[in-house]
């Protein structure tokens, strides 16, 4: 007997039409670690950042970093539901290129966030969503007082959003399939703002990202993926001997790979040799009643000075399968 794919396609299209029938806005792209050094600290970087990645982590910190900083960074992470039936998952990847010489920073970064969640109409199917954003930004920083600076990053955002259905394979396979979907492109504007206060060896910072909360429509309309506004505060204690302890906490909850997340992160960094640093961190979701629970993850990383001003960074994140395990590599120049 010859298999006829038409009925299957018709059912899939009907399910997808049901998803898109009611207008909806789904939140997207939370405050995952973007920057290998930040991820190696578990994401505790709002007050600790002192390189060109301040354009993303805390625009106000641009005033307290190196006179010149250039960074190229690549990172990726994935989270899956721990227990059967394993119908939830999410992945995130980012590429960041940033140049900073206070009081100005220039940046481009590409973020891709993908989600797989159960279909409300078909237990065997998954709703797959993908949002890719190309962010081109300019950062300006201004000193308010001795040791206190405030900064803003204005971003032109080209977003590509897509939604669909997947019916075969594991959640891992469905994430890969979702990443290949063809989406609808649109252009938006967004703003980030941050402040940093430095009191000797103590640093305190606050960042608010996605102030405008732009939304991006998927093909066919009636459904949008939105960049959520998110605040994060942090403190860092530094030492002239090359030791640092940093703590960050989200100020609100946002959509994560499996559900809502409001994260707490702690990290430490230490100079082992004149040309080498080691770092480690812990990150967990304070909303333990969400799918995946607290999902603690542990990061290890390091930096090595290949030349006097050129640093190579690497990190790996392990731990709970629901906690966004991943990796990152970067090269940065600063003096």
PyMOL commands that set and color helices and strands:
alter all, ss='L'
color gray80, all
select helices_A, chain A and resi 6-21+36-40+54-57+59-64+171-179
alter helices_A, ss='H'
color red, helices_A
select strands_A, chain A and resi 24-28+69-80+89-101+104-118+126-145+148-166+184-199+202-209+215-217+223-227+230-238+243-250+254-255+260-261+263-273+276-285+297-305+310-319+325-334
alter strands_A, ss='S'
color yellow, strands_A
deselect
rebuild
show_as cartoon
